[in-house]
Amino acid sequence: CTALGKILLASQPEEEQSRIMDRIVFRSFTKKTIQSKARLIEESRKVRTQGYGVDDREHEEDVECIAAAIRDHLGNAIAALSVSGPIKKIDTPLEKKFVAEVKRAVALISSKLGYVEANG
């Protein structure tokens, strides 16, 4: 599953997520590809909690992708923004910086669309 797909899926209500997952034909692209609905449910919960999705070599062997949702004035996820790169360039310390910058960028775009993040 891509990081974009994960964040857009995780942004949906759980019933809609389940309907979407029921239609997925799980295919293996790498040894890290998510292969089951149960595992995707677990990943979706993690993505929803942290506010961004990561594709860690799940679709391509040497590529990592980080994505976060762009929200409209009602708080609905209407798009997503991602950054991708070779895994050897996105190591753990740099990954944290990419996550922060992607989240900052989507917050800015979302605010231009009228989204106001709830505090607390």
C-alpha positions as CSV (number, residue, x, y, z in Angstrom):
1,C,0.0,0.0,0.0
2,T,1.3,3.4,-0.8
3,A,1.7,6.2,1.8
4,L,-0.8,8.3,-0.1
5,G,-3.3,5.4,-0.1
6,K,-2.7,4.7,3.6
7,I,-3.4,8.3,4.7
8,L,-6.5,8.7,2.5
9,L,-7.8,5.3,3.7
10,A,-7.1,6.1,7.3
11,S,-8.9,9.5,6.9
12,Q,-12.2,7.7,6.2
13,P,-14.7,6.5,8.8
14,E,-14.0,2.9,9.9
15,E,-17.1,1.5,8.1
16,E,-16.0,3.1,4.8
17,Q,-12.4,1.8,5.4
18,S,-13.8,-1.7,5.8
19,R,-15.9,-1.4,2.6
20,I,-12.8,-0.2,0.7
21,M,-10.6,-3.0,2.1
22,D,-13.1,-5.6,1.2
23,R,-12.5,-4.7,-2.5
24,I,-8.7,-4.8,-2.3
25,V,-6.9,-7.7,-4.1
26,F,-3.7,-7.9,-2.1
27,R,-0.7,-8.3,-4.3
28,S,2.9,-8.6,-3.3
29,F,5.3,-6.0,-4.8
30,T,8.2,-6.5,-2.2
31,K,8.7,-8.7,0.8
32,K,7.4,-5.7,2.9
33,T,4.1,-5.3,1.1
34,I,1.0,-5.6,3.3
35,Q,-0.7,-8.9,2.4
36,S,-3.9,-9.0,4.5
37,K,-6.9,-6.9,5.5
38,A,-6.0,-7.6,9.2
39,R,-2.5,-6.1,8.7
40,L,-3.9,-3.1,6.7
41,I,-6.5,-2.4,9.5
42,E,-3.6,-2.4,12.0
43,E,-1.6,0.0,9.8
44,S,-4.6,2.2,9.2
45,R,-5.1,2.7,12.9
46,K,-1.4,3.6,13.3
47,V,-1.6,6.1,10.4
48,R,-4.7,7.7,11.8
49,T,-3.1,8.1,15.2
50,Q,0.2,9.6,13.9
51,G,-1.4,11.7,11.2
52,Y,0.8,10.5,8.3
53,G,1.4,7.4,6.3
54,V,4.7,5.7,5.4
55,D,5.4,3.3,2.6
56,D,8.7,1.7,3.8
57,R,9.8,-0.3,0.8
58,E,6.3,-1.8,0.4
59,H,5.8,-0.9,-3.2
60,E,9.4,-0.6,-4.5
61,E,12.4,-2.2,-2.9
62,D,14.6,0.8,-2.4
63,V,12.0,3.6,-2.0
64,E,10.3,5.2,1.0
65,C,7.4,7.6,0.8
66,I,5.8,9.8,3.5
67,A,2.3,11.3,3.0
68,A,-0.2,13.4,4.9
69,A,-3.8,14.5,4.2
70,I,-4.9,17.8,2.9
71,R,-8.2,18.8,4.5
72,D,-11.0,21.1,3.5
73,H,-12.9,23.6,5.6
74,L,-15.1,20.7,7.0
75,G,-12.0,18.6,8.0
76,N,-12.5,16.1,5.2
77,A,-9.4,14.6,3.6
78,I,-9.8,15.7,0.0
79,A,-6.2,15.1,-1.2
80,A,-2.8,14.1,0.1
81,L,0.8,15.3,-0.3
82,S,3.8,13.0,-0.3
83,V,7.5,13.0,-0.6
84,S,9.4,9.9,-1.9
85,G,13.1,9.1,-2.1
86,P,15.7,6.3,-2.2
87,I,15.7,4.5,1.2
88,K,19.5,5.2,1.6
89,K,18.8,8.9,1.5
90,I,15.8,8.9,3.9
91,D,17.4,7.5,7.0
92,T,15.7,7.7,10.4
93,P,16.9,11.2,11.5
94,L,16.1,12.6,8.0
95,E,12.8,10.8,7.9
96,K,11.6,12.8,11.0
97,K,12.5,16.0,9.2
98,F,10.5,14.9,6.1
99,V,7.5,14.0,8.3
100,A,7.6,17.4,9.9
101,E,7.9,19.2,6.6
102,V,5.1,17.2,4.9
103,K,2.8,17.8,7.9
104,R,3.7,21.6,7.8
105,A,3.0,21.8,4.1
106,V,-0.4,20.0,4.4
107,A,-1.3,22.2,7.3
108,L,-0.6,25.3,5.2
109,I,-2.5,24.1,2.2
110,S,-5.4,22.9,4.4
111,S,-5.5,26.3,6.1
112,K,-5.8,28.0,2.7
113,L,-8.8,25.8,2.1
114,G,-10.4,26.9,5.4
115,Y,-9.4,24.1,7.6
116,V,-8.8,25.0,11.3
117,E,-7.1,22.3,13.3
118,A,-8.8,21.5,16.6
119,N,-6.5,22.0,19.6
120,G,-6.4,19.4,22.3
